[in-house]
Amino acid sequence: MRVLVCIKRVPAPGGKVLITEDGTDIDTRHLGFTIGPHEECAVEEAVQLVAEHGGHVTVLTAGPPEAEEQLRYALSMGANAGVLVEHGAHDPQATATALTETIRTLESEDGNFDLILFGNESADVGNYQVGIRVACALERPVVGGIKGIDVADESTHVLLHRENADGVEVYQAPLPAVAAVKEGLNLPRYPSIQGRLRAKKAPLRTVQPKTAPGGLRTVQLRQPPEKQHETVVLGYGADAADSVVDLLTEKGVV
Amino acid sequence: MLLVLVEDDSGAVSGGSQEALTLAHGLATDLNVPVHAAAFGTRGEFAATLGAYGVSTLHLLEGPFADAYSPECWGAALAELVRHIGAIGVIAAASEWGNEVLAHASARTGEAFASNCVTVDAGQQWSLTRVRGGGMLLEDAELAGAVKFVSLTPGAVEPAELPIPQQITTDSFVPESTDTLVHSTIVDRKSRGAGVALSTARVVVSGGRGVGSAEGFESLEELAELLGGAVGCSRVATNSGWRPHSDQVGLTGTKIAADLYIACGISGATQHWVGCMGAKSILAINTDPEAPLVTRADYAVIGDVHQVLPAILERARARKQVQGVA
């Protein structure tokens, strides 16, 4: 089966997030970057699915030229080909258009992807919609929040599992399909040395699709106000137990 | 008019939807337009509650598709209703369901969607603030387009009924686009059965690196059971294989809204903090008095969870026994 994974280069979470001087983006000069946690699981899942059913994994990202780093990381995990969509904006409609156009080009050359995986939402912007917009444009089924994927051997449909507050739901979708996955789907592997060496030299394809801006425009980013408060230290070690139980009683939970 | 997508919570209008209705009423007053509501299936019993929030018309989306949730069909149905009634704005609670259905509907109408908003001001464009990275940053943004889709972060607006309820009419809308749509179908649903759900638990007892092992969580489970709460954990505990991922509190796990969060041996990186900052109060138990979660907590015990927890369990059980006798 042919699997496409769409990943995003995001700032590695650290302590406080700094904002650029013009106030419109995250100041990344002192930050490292990583693949979003949901998407890292998507890459792992794709590599496992292809190991089981045979096929090919393509990994794609829309971002700055530096996102090559994340594509190569996905290749080192076992993906077979990488595509960089040069596209700077976080605008979810424009991003979805850029991805859709690129996917159409790739599919016109080599046939449809049976499964396209997205992260449920990006770790930095969290618009909760790019994967769904792409799926709608391609007229394919899509379910979000996925934490389990089973492909039937005949590869005609896929079972998609997700959790909600009440339990687990299982969806069946005909292939080709799209799934937006969440961390917890699997435990992503640590790339091997051989994988890293292979990924370092692998050729990447770069495309520059034209897009029009969508209707959501960032004006500025702000730090949320930090709640000013004192931490009440109830005590040290086992001696604090009485004070803790007093607190539990006061909160009405004992 | 503005349209509010109403979420069903065990047969009632969900709390998040009541917040969305309150926001919509304020925006509609500024724009001088009525508020309509949309619900899936036969939800006529919602009418009284919706009238109290100022809704003048309830549209029930009906048809074979409405019996079982299919994100594609429900999104397409909502998009069709939006076009049919000429809504200029669509508002829902930013639950997983609300965000999913609005993403589908906005994609199908070709309009923009601002998810996880905390404030919205209506005008030609809508000026809004949304939360990013689960609350690490706030984004001020402008939303343009013929139909504006917005989801509202839970807890951002205090729900308020009108002093005099609005007269409400109910009609049904049967969409056509759902007949031919390629879509997923729900084929199985497993209830979690016994146990308290992490996202709605009043008390969450959570463990991280300091718990040290899968066995170390036994005392957390005992305390959670004693307090009628749920057990949570940090990303370290999940990635070490001590707990299932469904227990993870954090940006990529569950965001909790407990009255009390007891964090045992969790340092509290940003990824974890955004999952637990919705708790009303936080008690951190940690050997490190400078750990971020200790400095952000309301209460702290400085010490090793392996010594502190058994002592708390012993005292709490004794207290409970005394209360039982009294």
Interface residues (C-beta under 8 A of the other chain):
Chain A: P13 G14 G15 K16 V17 I19 I26 P37 H38 P92 Q93 A96 A123 D124 V125 G126 N127 Y128 Q129 I132 R133 C136 A137 E139 R140 P141 V142 V143 G144 G145 K147 L159 L160 E163 N164 A165 D166 G167 V168 E169 V170 Y171 Q172 A173 P174 A177 K182 E183 G184 L187 G214 G215 L216 R217 T218 V219 Q220 L221 R222 Q223 P224 K227 H229 T231 V232 V233 L234 G235 Y236 G237 A238 D239 A240 A241 D242 S243 V244 V245 L247 L248 T249 K251 V253 V254
Chain B: Y69 S70 P71 E72 G75 E96 N99 E100 A103 H104 S106 A107 R108 E111 A112 F113 A114 S115 N116 S127 V131 R132 G133 G134 G135 M136 L137 L138 E139 D140 A141 E142 L143 A144 G145 K148 S151 V182 H183 S184 T185 I186 V187 D188 R189 K190 S191 R192 G193 A197 S199 T200 R202 V203 L226 L227 G228 G229 T238 N239 G241 P244 H245 S246 Q248 L251 T252 G253 D259 L260 A269 T270 Q271 S281 L283 A284 P289 P292 V294 T295 R296 A297 D298 Y299 A300 V301 I302 G303 D304 Q307 V308 P310 A311 I312 E314 R315 A316 R319 K320 Q323
